[in-house]
Amino acid sequence: MPSSDDEDDLLDALALRAPGLTWTFRLQGTEIVWMWQRSSSPPVHSLEPMRRIVSSTFSRHIPVTAHSMTNGASVHLESGLEHDLFRRLDRDPRVAWMVSQPFRLAWRGLPGRHTPDLLTVDVEGRVTIWDVRAPEKQDDEFRAQSRITEHACAAVGWRYEVFGEMAQAERLNLMWLNGFRREPSWLQFHERQIVDLVSGHEATLGALFDADDGCGELKSSVWHMVWKGALSIDTTCQWGLDTSVRLSVEVLR
C-alpha cells in the first residue's frame, strides 16, 4: 500500500493533465484511452462494460444478468449487492441510463488501477459513478481506490458514490416490486380510478385493494404504479394493509 504522503501527492496531481492517471473506455468493442483535455465527456450512452463478468470455481461473487427497464436491455452485474442497487436505480424515474463496469482508471503506484461497478445518467444528463462494496469488505486498498476515483470523477464533473448495504425490509420490498416491472395490459382501465382514490388524501394499500373486483387487475396495477414511482410508498419499512400510499410529486405536477 502507498504511504499517506504518497497518496496525498497522487491526489494533488489528479488534474485532467496529470500524466500518471489514465481513463480507458470501451466503445464499439475497442478500448480507448480518453484524453479529457482534447475531448469533452465520452458518449456515456454508448459505453460498453470494460470486462466480461463470468463465474468460475474461485469467483468471490455470483454474476447476474438483469433486464433493465430503464435501458430496455440487459445489464451485467457482479454480485447480489450490485443487484440490490440496480433494483433501486432501475425504478428511479430520475435515472435515464446505466452501464456496468463503465471504465478503468490506472495510475502510477499501488493499487494502480480500478474499474468502478456502475455508471448512471440522470434525466438532466448528470453522471454518477458507483462502487459497490459491503462495509466489512471496504479494506485499505478499496478505500485508496475509492478516494482516487472520487477525486478523478470530481475533476471531470461527475459524482461518485459508494453503496455498501441495504436494509432487509427494503431489499425484500424491491424484490417484490421487481415482479411488477412490466406494464400490465389492463393498466389503462384502472389507472384513473387508482389516482382518484389516492388524490387529495392519504390512502392505504388496504383501501386500494378493496376497490379490486376480485380479478386482481387493480391490485397488480397498484403494484406496477408503485414500482414505476407513480404511487409513493415507504420502501424501507415492512408493508401491510395499513401502509400509507400517496401520489408521487411527478403525478401531482
C-alpha positions as CSV (number, residue, x, y, z in Angstrom):
1,M,0.0,0.0,0.0
2,P,1.2,3.5,-0.7
3,S,2.1,5.7,2.3
4,S,-0.3,8.5,3.2
5,D,2.2,11.1,1.9
6,D,2.5,9.2,-1.4
7,E,-1.3,9.0,-1.7
8,D,-1.7,12.7,-0.9
9,D,0.9,13.6,-3.6
10,L,-1.1,11.5,-6.1
11,L,-4.4,13.1,-5.2
12,D,-2.8,16.5,-5.5
13,A,-1.8,15.5,-9.1
14,L,-5.3,14.4,-10.1
15,A,-6.0,17.1,-12.7
16,L,-7.1,16.4,-16.3
17,R,-3.5,16.7,-17.5
18,A,-1.9,14.5,-14.8
19,P,0.4,12.1,-16.7
20,G,0.0,9.4,-14.1
21,L,-3.7,9.0,-14.5
22,T,-5.4,7.4,-17.5
23,W,-9.1,6.8,-18.2
24,T,-9.9,3.9,-20.5
25,F,-13.4,3.4,-22.0
26,R,-14.8,0.7,-24.3
27,L,-16.7,1.8,-27.4
28,Q,-17.8,-0.4,-30.2
29,G,-15.7,-3.3,-28.9
30,T,-12.5,-1.2,-28.7
31,E,-10.7,0.1,-25.6
32,I,-9.9,3.8,-25.9
33,V,-7.7,5.8,-23.7
34,W,-9.7,9.0,-23.3
35,M,-7.9,12.4,-23.4
36,W,-10.2,14.7,-21.5
37,Q,-8.1,17.7,-22.3
38,R,-8.7,17.1,-26.0
39,S,-12.3,15.9,-25.9
40,S,-15.4,16.5,-23.9
41,S,-17.2,13.8,-22.0
42,P,-17.3,10.4,-23.7
43,P,-20.6,9.3,-25.2
44,V,-21.9,7.7,-22.0
45,H,-24.9,6.2,-23.6
46,S,-22.6,4.2,-25.9
47,L,-20.2,2.9,-23.3
48,E,-19.8,-0.9,-23.1
49,P,-18.6,-2.8,-20.0
50,M,-14.9,-2.9,-19.7
51,R,-14.8,-6.6,-18.9
52,R,-17.0,-9.7,-19.3
53,I,-18.2,-10.9,-16.0
54,V,-18.0,-14.7,-15.7
55,S,-18.4,-17.2,-12.9
56,S,-15.6,-19.6,-12.0
57,T,-14.6,-22.0,-9.3
58,F,-12.7,-19.3,-7.5
59,S,-15.2,-16.5,-8.0
60,R,-16.0,-14.5,-4.9
61,H,-19.4,-13.4,-6.3
62,I,-22.1,-14.9,-8.5
63,P,-22.7,-12.8,-11.6
64,V,-26.2,-11.7,-12.5
65,T,-27.7,-10.7,-15.8
66,A,-30.6,-8.4,-15.1
67,H,-33.1,-6.9,-17.6
68,S,-33.2,-3.1,-17.2
69,M,-36.5,-1.4,-17.9
70,T,-34.5,1.9,-18.0
71,N,-32.2,0.7,-20.8
72,G,-34.6,-1.8,-22.4
73,A,-31.7,-4.2,-22.4
74,S,-29.7,-6.5,-20.1
75,V,-27.2,-5.2,-17.6
76,H,-24.4,-7.5,-16.3
77,L,-23.8,-7.3,-12.6
78,E,-21.1,-8.9,-10.5
79,S,-22.9,-9.6,-7.2
80,G,-26.1,-9.7,-5.3
81,L,-25.3,-6.4,-3.6
82,E,-24.9,-4.8,-7.1
83,H,-28.3,-6.3,-7.9
84,D,-29.8,-4.6,-4.8
85,L,-28.6,-1.2,-6.0
86,F,-29.7,-2.0,-9.6
87,R,-33.3,-2.7,-8.4
88,R,-33.4,0.6,-6.6
89,L,-32.0,2.6,-9.5
90,D,-34.0,0.8,-12.3
91,R,-37.3,2.1,-10.8
92,D,-36.0,5.6,-10.1
93,P,-37.7,7.9,-12.6
94,R,-34.7,10.3,-12.4
95,V,-32.4,7.6,-13.8
96,A,-32.2,7.6,-17.6
97,W,-29.4,5.2,-18.4
98,M,-26.9,2.8,-16.7
99,V,-23.9,0.7,-17.7
100,S,-21.8,-1.7,-15.6
101,Q,-18.0,-1.7,-15.4
102,P,-18.0,1.6,-17.3
103,F,-14.3,2.5,-17.4
104,R,-10.9,1.7,-16.0
105,L,-8.7,4.2,-14.1
106,A,-5.0,3.5,-14.0
107,W,-2.3,5.4,-12.2
108,R,1.3,5.0,-11.1
109,G,1.7,3.4,-7.7
110,L,-0.4,0.9,-5.8
111,P,-3.1,-0.4,-6.1
112,G,-2.6,1.1,-9.6
113,R,-6.0,0.6,-11.3
114,H,-9.7,0.4,-10.6
115,T,-12.9,-0.4,-12.5
116,P,-16.0,1.0,-10.8
117,D,-19.1,-1.1,-10.8
118,L,-21.8,1.1,-12.3
119,L,-22.4,4.4,-14.1
120,T,-25.8,6.1,-14.2
121,V,-27.0,9.1,-16.1
122,D,-30.0,11.1,-14.8
123,V,-32.7,12.8,-16.8
124,E,-30.7,16.1,-16.8
125,G,-27.6,14.4,-18.1
126,R,-25.6,14.3,-14.8
127,V,-23.3,11.3,-14.4
128,T,-22.9,9.3,-11.1
129,I,-20.2,6.6,-10.7
130,W,-21.0,3.8,-8.2
131,D,-18.7,1.5,-6.3
132,V,-20.4,-1.4,-4.6
133,R,-18.8,-3.0,-1.6
134,A,-20.1,-4.3,1.7
135,P,-18.8,-2.3,4.7
136,E,-16.9,-5.2,6.2
137,K,-15.1,-5.6,2.8
138,Q,-14.0,-2.0,2.5
139,D,-10.4,-2.6,3.2
140,D,-7.4,-0.2,2.9
141,E,-6.9,-1.0,-0.8
142,F,-10.6,-0.3,-1.6
143,R,-10.5,2.9,0.3
144,A,-7.4,4.1,-1.6
145,Q,-9.1,3.2,-4.9
146,S,-12.3,4.8,-3.8
147,R,-10.6,8.1,-2.8
148,I,-8.6,8.3,-6.0
149,T,-11.7,7.5,-8.1
150,E,-13.8,10.2,-6.3
151,H,-11.1,12.9,-6.9
152,A,-10.8,11.8,-10.6
153,C,-14.6,12.0,-11.1
154,A,-14.8,15.4,-9.4
155,A,-12.2,16.7,-11.8
156,V,-14.4,15.9,-14.8
157,G,-17.7,17.0,-13.2
158,W,-19.0,13.5,-12.3
159,R,-20.5,12.5,-9.0
160,Y,-19.1,9.4,-7.1
161,E,-21.0,7.2,-4.6
162,V,-20.1,4.1,-2.6
163,F,-23.1,1.7,-2.0
164,G,-22.4,-0.5,0.9
165,E,-25.6,-2.2,2.1
166,M,-29.4,-2.2,2.0
167,A,-31.7,-2.9,4.9
168,Q,-33.5,-6.2,4.7
169,A,-37.0,-4.7,4.5
170,E,-36.1,-2.5,1.5
171,R,-34.4,-5.4,-0.2
172,L,-37.4,-7.7,0.1
173,N,-39.8,-4.9,-0.9
174,L,-37.8,-4.1,-4.1
175,M,-37.6,-7.8,-4.9
176,W,-41.4,-8.0,-4.7
177,L,-41.9,-4.9,-6.8
178,N,-39.4,-6.3,-9.4
179,G,-42.1,-8.7,-10.3
180,F,-44.4,-5.9,-11.4
181,R,-42.0,-4.0,-13.6
182,R,-43.8,-4.7,-16.9
183,E,-46.9,-2.5,-17.5
184,P,-50.0,-4.8,-17.5
185,S,-52.2,-4.5,-20.5
186,W,-55.2,-3.6,-18.3
187,L,-53.4,-0.7,-16.5
188,Q,-55.3,1.9,-18.7
189,F,-58.6,0.6,-17.3
190,H,-57.6,1.1,-13.7
191,E,-55.0,3.9,-13.5
192,R,-57.6,6.7,-13.4
193,Q,-59.6,5.0,-10.6
194,I,-56.4,4.4,-8.6
195,V,-55.3,8.1,-9.0
196,D,-58.8,9.3,-7.9
197,L,-58.8,7.0,-4.8
198,V,-55.4,8.5,-3.7
199,S,-55.9,12.1,-4.8
200,G,-56.5,14.7,-2.1
201,H,-55.9,12.4,0.9
202,E,-53.7,9.7,2.2
203,A,-54.9,6.2,1.2
204,T,-53.7,2.8,2.3
205,L,-52.9,-0.4,0.5
206,G,-55.9,-2.0,2.1
207,A,-58.3,0.7,0.8
208,L,-56.9,0.4,-2.7
209,F,-57.1,-3.4,-2.7
210,D,-60.7,-3.2,-1.5
211,A,-61.5,-1.5,-4.8
212,D,-60.4,-4.6,-6.8
213,D,-63.4,-6.5,-8.2
214,G,-61.7,-9.9,-7.4
215,C,-59.9,-10.4,-10.6
216,G,-56.7,-9.0,-9.3
217,E,-56.2,-6.5,-12.1
218,L,-56.5,-3.4,-10.0
219,K,-54.1,-4.8,-7.3
220,S,-51.4,-5.6,-9.9
221,S,-51.9,-2.1,-11.4
222,V,-51.3,-0.6,-7.9
223,W,-48.0,-2.6,-7.6
224,H,-46.9,-1.5,-11.0
225,M,-47.6,2.1,-10.3
226,V,-45.6,1.8,-7.0
227,W,-42.7,0.2,-9.0
228,K,-42.6,3.0,-11.6
229,G,-43.0,5.7,-8.9
230,A,-46.4,7.0,-9.8
231,L,-47.5,6.0,-6.3
232,S,-45.3,6.9,-3.4
233,I,-44.8,4.4,-0.6
234,D,-42.1,3.9,2.0
235,T,-39.9,1.1,0.7
236,T,-37.8,1.0,3.9
237,C,-40.4,-0.5,6.2
238,Q,-42.5,-3.7,6.2
239,W,-45.7,-3.3,4.3
240,G,-49.2,-4.1,5.5
241,L,-52.8,-3.2,4.5
242,D,-52.5,-0.1,6.7
243,T,-49.4,1.1,4.8
244,S,-49.8,4.7,3.5
245,V,-49.9,5.4,-0.2
246,R,-49.6,8.8,-1.8
247,L,-49.4,10.2,-5.3
248,S,-45.8,11.0,-6.3
249,V,-44.7,14.6,-6.8
250,E,-44.4,13.9,-10.6
251,V,-48.1,12.8,-10.8
252,L,-49.3,15.8,-8.8
253,R,-47.5,18.1,-11.2
